[in-house]
Structure formats: C-alpha cells, structure tokens
Amino acid sequence: MHIAPYDNQNQPIVDAGDTTVPLNYFNIVKLKPGQAFEYQVPGYETCIVPATGTIDVEVEGFAAAALGGRGEDVWDGEPEGVYVPSGARATMIAKDDAEVFVAGAKYDKVLEPFAVRSDELDLVQYGSDDTKTHRKIKHILGQKQHGRVGRLLVSELFTVGQGGWSGFPSHKHDTDRLPDETRHDETYNFRFRPKHGSGVQMLQRVDNEPGDAYHIVDGSTICLDRGYHPCCVLPGYEMYYFTILGGLSQRSLVQYFQPTHAYQIETIPGIKDMIAKFK
C-alpha cells in the first residue's frame, strides 16, 4: 500500500493495529526550536530517529541529549536513535527545526531504553554500479543491538550513485516457516535528492504473475504486508528510505528470495553479508 505525502500533524501515519501492517508503527514528528512532543504506544517498542535537526530525548528517567544533528536532509550526516521500551512514555524537545521518525514494532515485554550514537551504527555497503544494485545500509537497531531489542529492526538505506535498484533479487518475508522464511511486516518512508526525483515500488504477490507498482515521491510511505518487493529510482537521482521491520515471532529476518531471480544472489557483490546483518 502506498501512502502519499501529507501533513500528518504529528499523528501516526501507521498507527498501532494497522490493518495492513499490524506489526509496525510509524510517525513523523515536526518540531520548531523549543517545542516538545510526548508519546506512548502500548504494546509497541519504538525507536526515535531524527531525520534532520537535533533533539533531547527523555524516556522515564533515561536521557539522551543532542540526538541527531543532521542539517538540510538525510544525506547530511549520520543517523542516531533512542530505543523506547514497549509502552514507555517518551518526550522529545527540539533544539532547532527538527523532523523526527518514530519507528515501532509490536512487542509486549518491557526492556531498557538506550541510545545509539553515530559511532555505534552497523554499516553495510554492497552491490555494484555494473549490476545497478549499489547501495549503503546504516543499521540503527541492527545486529549490534540484537540482545537489547524485542522484534524491531530499524535501518536507513541509500542508493549509491544516481539511479539503480534496491531490494533485488526480489524477496519476501510474509510467512513464518523456519528455516526458510519469517513473518516481518515492513514500512518504508522515501526521500529523493534532488527532491523532485522519484521512483517505483513493485509488489509482486505470486512468482511469475503480474503484480502492482506504485509511483513513489519524496515523502512517500509504503506498507508491505506480503509479496516480493524490489524498488528503483530514476536515473540522475539518489534515493533513501527509512526502513521499519517488525517480526511476528522473532527479531532475526529470514528473507525468501523469489525463485525466478534467486540465482542472481551469486552475481551481486557483498549481498550475502547484507543478508546476514538483518538479525
């Protein structure tokens, strides 16, 4: 499902119990200097990630000062985040103009809050210009935080260069059937540089049968409940997408690659390392 950009007025774009991706939660919060925003999501663990700007965060006694710091856009520096336990009350206060992503996954157990600073990210770069699959991934809640998080994976994905594909070879993760696949709902929010760039999100429900395609623009949100889902960006533009994964029964993601295209795993440099990092 494609949700076109709109002024959500700091209200969830994907709320708890969403009919398409019930395992996910997503909000975009925009604040002016000195403004505060407080939230609490029962039954969902969340992660606060400034897209731009700097904020102070407080989570029931835990404090993280000067989180973020990126300037004009998501290409302007490294991400940072704060993990917020399930149902905990979190407050953010903007130190300057700030746009903040709040990512969540359904999870009942209450863990401990913590911050992820820019030097604690898990970075992966794979693919190649020749295969048109060159991209960089910045895991905020990734493998390094595995023992401290319940079901939530949070990452930023960038195309490297201008144009190209992401999420290929096509894969899905909509059914719990270990060891071959896990059920993980997934939500994206896209950005383009320059902002008037755009791309296409494909969604193929059944191998070798026609699927759907969505025209994605700067600020588009995509909710993925099932099916194979590669995406691409127009030549001459860079693409970014904020990625939320919520697992049904475990945090580690097991992708099932589309049989028609699975052999291309062997043609893309570094992709096996990328797959191993979604834990």
C-alpha positions, 0 to 999 in steps of 0.5 A: 500500500502506498501512502502519499505525502501529507501533513500528518500533524504529528499523528501516526501515519501507521498507527498501532493495529494497522490493518495492513501492517499490524506489526509496525508503527510509524510517525513523523514528528515536526518540531520548531526550536523549543517545542516538545512532543510526548508519546506512548504506544502500548504494546509497541517498542519504538525507536526515535530517529531524527531525520534532520535537526537535533533533539533531547530525548527523555524516556522515564528517567533515561536521557539522551541529549543532542540526538541527531544533528543532521542539517538540510536532509538525510544525506547530511550526516549520520543517523542516531536513535533512542530505543523506547521500551514497549509502552514507555512514555517518551518526550522529545524537545527540539533544539532547532527545526527538527523532523523526527521518525518514530519507528515501532514494532509490536512487542509486549515485554518491557526492556531498557531504553538506550541510545545509539550514537553515530559511532555505534551504527552497523554499516553495510555497503554492497552491490555494484554500479555494473549490476545497478544494485549499489547501495549503503545500509546504516543499521540503527537497531541492527545486529549490534543491538540484537540482545537489547531489542524485542522484534524491531529492526530499524535501518536507513538505506541509500542508493549509491550513485544516481539511479539503480535498484534496491531490494533485488533479487526480489524477496519476501518475508510474509510467512513464518516457516523456519528455516526458510522464511519469517513473518516481518511486516515492513514500512518504508518512508522515501526521500529523493535528492534532488527532491523532485526525483522519484521512483517505483515500488513493485509488489509482486504477490505470486512468482511469475504473475503480474503484480502492482507498482506504485509511483513513489515521491519524496515523502512517500510511505509504503506498507508491505504486508506480503509479496516480493518487493524490489524498488528503483529510482530514476536515473540522475537521482539518489534515493533513501528510505527509512526502513521499519521491520517488525517480526511476528515471532522473532527479531532475526529476518529470514528473507525468501528470495523469489525463485525466478531471480534467486540465482542472481544472489551469486552475481551481486557483490557483498549481498550475502553479508547484507543478508546476514546483518538483518538479525 
